[in-house]
Amino acid sequence: MTTRTSAILLFWAVLIVFFAWDWTHASPVNHRKEPAILAIGSGQAPSGGHCSAF
C-alpha cells in the first residue's frame, strides 16, 4: 500500500468512527423546537443579528 492509500483509508476510518461516536452520544433532536428552515414572509419579527437593528 502506498502512503496516499493509507492516508485515505485512515481519513475514512477516523470519519466513520467519529460519526459512530456522535450518533451514540448525541441527544435526540426535537424537530418541533427547531427554527424554520425558511421563514421568509412568515410575519415573524427578527430577534437578533443585524436585522433587528432596522
C-alpha positions as CSV (number, residue, x, y, z in Angstrom):
1,M,0.0,0.0,0.0
2,T,1.2,3.5,-0.8
3,T,1.3,6.3,1.7
4,R,-1.6,8.1,-0.2
5,T,-3.8,5.0,0.0
6,S,-3.0,4.6,3.7
7,A,-3.9,8.3,4.3
8,I,-7.2,7.9,2.5
9,L,-8.1,4.8,4.5
10,L,-7.1,6.4,7.7
11,F,-9.2,9.5,6.9
12,W,-12.3,7.4,6.2
13,A,-11.8,5.2,9.3
14,V,-11.5,8.3,11.5
15,L,-14.5,9.9,10.0
16,I,-16.7,6.8,10.4
17,V,-15.6,6.3,14.0
18,F,-16.4,10.0,14.7
19,F,-19.9,9.6,13.2
20,A,-20.5,6.4,15.2
21,W,-19.4,8.1,18.4
22,D,-21.5,11.2,17.7
23,W,-24.6,9.0,16.9
24,T,-24.3,7.2,20.2
25,H,-23.6,10.2,22.4
26,A,-25.8,12.9,20.9
27,S,-29.2,13.7,22.4
28,P,-32.2,13.2,20.1
29,V,-33.3,16.3,18.1
30,N,-36.7,17.7,18.9
31,H,-37.9,18.8,15.4
32,R,-40.8,20.8,17.0
33,K,-38.3,23.2,18.7
34,E,-36.1,23.7,15.6
35,P,-36.3,27.1,13.9
36,A,-38.0,27.2,10.5
37,I,-35.6,26.5,7.6
38,L,-37.1,29.3,5.6
39,A,-39.1,32.0,7.4
40,I,-39.4,34.4,4.5
41,G,-42.8,36.1,4.5
42,S,-43.9,34.3,7.7
43,G,-44.5,37.6,9.6
44,Q,-42.1,36.7,12.3
45,A,-40.1,39.6,13.7
46,P,-36.3,39.3,13.7
47,S,-35.0,38.7,17.2
48,G,-31.3,39.1,16.7
49,G,-28.4,39.9,14.5
50,H,-28.1,42.8,12.1
51,C,-31.8,42.5,11.0
52,S,-33.0,43.7,14.4
53,A,-31.1,47.0,14.1
54,F,-33.5,48.3,11.4
